[in-house]
Amino acid sequence: MWGHNGRFEVYIRYGELKRHPELMAKVCEVLRRMHEEAMSENNIKRAQRIAKAMMNLKCQDPPAQSPRAQ
């Protein structure tokens, strides 16, 4: 599905993620890479949103927040 900003977006129901742990692991890995990318670009707002998504999904090792976020 195309989002309002012209980028491709994927929606996955939480129940589907819970039923398929291998899918949850993949989603968490993608979010982890996205967070690292946002931090390397110094995009703090995006990194915070990704970290919140990781916390909501209870990913194994949520990223450390930047000092400015605390």
C-alpha positions in Angstrom: 0.0 0.0 0.0 1.3 3.4 -0.9 1.4 5.9 2.0 0.6 9.6 2.0 4.3 10.4 1.6 4.8 8.3 -1.5 6.6 5.5 0.3 5.6 1.9 0.4 3.9 1.0 3.7 3.1 -2.4 5.2 0.5 -3.0 7.8 0.6 -6.2 9.9 -1.9 -7.0 12.7 -0.4 -7.7 16.1 -2.3 -10.9 16.3 -0.6 -12.1 13.2 2.8 -11.3 14.6 2.0 -13.2 17.8 0.9 -16.3 15.9 4.1 -16.3 13.8 7.1 -15.7 15.9 9.4 -16.0 12.9 7.6 -13.0 11.4 8.0 -11.0 14.7 11.7 -11.7 14.6 12.0 -10.4 11.1 10.0 -7.3 11.9 12.1 -6.6 14.9 15.3 -7.0 12.9 14.1 -4.6 10.2 13.1 -2.1 12.9 16.5 -2.5 14.5 18.3 -1.7 11.2 16.0 1.2 10.6 16.8 2.6 14.0 20.5 2.3 13.4 20.1 4.1 10.1 18.1 6.9 11.7 20.7 7.3 14.4 23.6 7.4 11.9 21.7 10.1 10.0 21.2 12.0 13.3 17.4 11.8 12.7 16.4 11.8 16.4 12.7 12.1 15.9 12.6 9.1 13.5 14.8 7.1 15.8 12.5 7.8 18.7 9.4 6.7 16.7 11.1 3.5 15.7 12.3 2.8 19.3 8.7 3.3 20.5 7.4 0.8 17.9 10.1 -1.7 19.1 9.0 -1.3 22.7 5.3 -1.7 21.7 6.2 -4.9 19.9 8.4 -6.1 22.8 11.4 -6.7 20.6 14.2 -8.5 22.5 16.8 -5.7 22.8 15.3 -2.2 22.3 17.8 0.4 21.2 19.3 2.7 23.7 17.9 6.2 23.6 20.0 9.1 22.6 21.0 11.5 25.4 18.8 14.2 23.9 15.7 11.9 24.2 16.0 11.5 27.9 
